[in-house]
């Protein structure tokens, strides 16, 4: 079995940034519940409509739905050789479900700790692409480049 890694830390700690690099270095997928939810909404699927309605009401997507998304994703061929989890689990119920999904196989856990002041600075500087959902920092590169997504060219919004 390849790398099975779980990235933990608060928003702005750098989990997603590190997860992308580690996944690339080890040839395994980065599995992000945030990415999966955005993809579901974009696809217009039944699940995507459920997610969109839930978020529009200002509610959190249920643990059951998140666990089902992850369960399905972990069975994809590219994840059989390992994976990097980013943004899952977020609750005790999700952690228990993950334990069941892994069925006793080893999982490496990395917790990223960052001082609160730095987290606030990073989160304030976040921009998200309206088109593809990519998150970037307004502090990276030239300020004039912080207007368009490097991935798809979409507009970046706070």
Residue pairs with C-beta under 8 A, 6 or more apart in sequence:
1 81
1 82
1 105
1 106
2 26
2 27
2 28
2 81
2 82
3 22
3 26
3 28
3 82
3 83
3 84
3 108
4 82
4 83
4 102
4 105
4 106
4 107
4 108
5 19
5 22
5 82
5 83
5 84
5 85
5 107
5 108
5 109
5 110
6 84
6 85
6 88
6 98
6 107
6 108
6 109
6 110
7 15
7 16
7 18
7 19
7 84
7 85
7 86
7 110
7 112
8 15
8 109
8 110
8 111
8 112
9 15
9 111
9 112
9 113
9 114
10 114
10 119
11 119
11 123
12 114
12 118
12 119
12 120
12 122
12 123
12 126
13 112
13 113
13 114
13 119
14 112
14 114
14 122
15 86
15 87
15 112
16 30
16 32
16 86
16 87
16 135
18 110
18 112
19 30
19 32
19 84
19 85
19 86
20 30
22 30
22 84
23 29
23 30
23 83
23 84
26 82
26 84
27 81
28 78
28 79
28 81
28 82
28 83
28 84
29 76
29 78
29 79
29 83
29 84
30 83
30 84
30 86
31 70
31 73
31 74
31 79
31 83
31 84
31 85
31 86
31 88
32 85
32 86
32 87
32 88
33 66
33 69
33 70
33 86
33 87
33 88
33 90
34 86
34 87
34 133
35 133
36 69
36 70
36 73
37 51
37 61
37 69
38 133
39 48
40 47
40 48
40 51
40 69
41 48
41 51
41 52
41 55
42 48
42 133
47 65
47 69
50 65
51 61
51 65
54 60
54 61
54 62
55 61
63 91
63 93
63 94
63 97
66 88
66 90
66 94
67 93
67 94
67 97
67 98
67 101
70 85
70 88
70 97
70 98
70 101
71 97
71 101
73 79
74 83
74 101
85 98
88 94
88 98
89 95
89 97
89 98
98 107
114 122
122 137
122 139
125 137
125 138
125 139
126 135
126 136
126 137
126 138
126 158
127 135
127 136
127 137
127 138
127 146
127 156
127 157
127 158
128 134
128 135
128 136
128 156
128 157
128 158
129 135
129 136
129 149
129 151
129 152
129 154
129 155
129 156
129 157
130 154
130 155
130 156
130 157
131 149
131 152
131 153
131 154
131 155
132 149
132 151
132 152
132 154
134 149
134 150
134 151
134 152
136 146
136 149
136 150
136 156
138 146
140 146
146 156
147 155
147 156
148 154
148 155
148 156
149 155
149 156
